Amino acid sequence: MNDQTNIHPTAKIDPSAEVDPTARIGEQVVIGAKAVIGPHVVVAYGARIGVSVRVGAGTSIAMHTHIRDGAWIDRRCRIAGTIDGGARIDRNVTVANNAHVGKGVRVGHDSYIASFAHLLDGSRIGMCSIIGDGAVVPEKSRIMHHSVVLRRRQRQNNRQTLIYDDTFPPQP
């Protein structure tokens, strides 16, 4: 690592990207043009950050995470899933391993997106919400604040099959 900027020598950072000197950029990381990496951000091995991405202070980005062009991540987030372009992740949000946040999705502050959850394009997740393991939020859905979205299963030929998502409190 370079002592002044904490950037690993194998990291590839576009010259137009802005990386705060207190950020730590790991091995094999790629940061695209016009990306802005805030103070005290940690980007782990092999992460890919696209063009014009904004990452707020104190956020950690896990190994092999992909954040696509134009995504905006506020401060103190923990990102381990894939974030598509134009998505906005408010402060204190956790996106767990193998979760997927689609294009133009907005996730309210203090929310938790569990492993293998899928937030499809254009959906909106209210603040302080939990999207459970493997749940799917349909395209352009609106999930109210303080909601829990879980997947419902049905037995069929001794296999469990996803039927639909169950949301609490019920959505209008």
C-alpha positions, 0 to 999 in steps of 0.5 A: 500500500502507498502510505499517503493514500492507502491505495494498493499498487495493483488497484486501477483508478481512473485519473478523473476519479477522486479518492479521499486520502483516508480511504483504503483501496485494496488489491485488484480494485478497479475504480471508474472515471469520475467516481468519488470515494469519500473519507474512511471508505474501505474497498476490499480485494477485487471490487469494481466501482463504475463511472460516476459512482459516489461512495460516502464516508465510512462505507465498506465495500466487500471483496468482489462487489460490483457497483455499476455506473451512476450508483450513489451510496451514502455514508456508513453503509456495508455493501457486499452485493451487486448495485446496478446503475442509478441506484441510491443507497441511503445512510447506514444500509447493509446489502448482504452477500449475493443480494442484487439492487436493480437500476434506479432502486432507492433504499431508505436509511437504516435498512437491511437487504439480506443475502440473495434478495433481489430488488428489481428495477425502480423499486423503493424501499422505505427507511428502517426496512428489512428485505429477507433472505431470497425475497424478491421486490417486484419492479417499481414496487413501493415498500413502506417504512419499517416494513419486513419483506419475506419470501413465502414458500409452498411444498410441492413434490418435496421441493420448496418453491417461491410463490410470492413475497409476503410483506408486513405491514400489508401494502395498500 
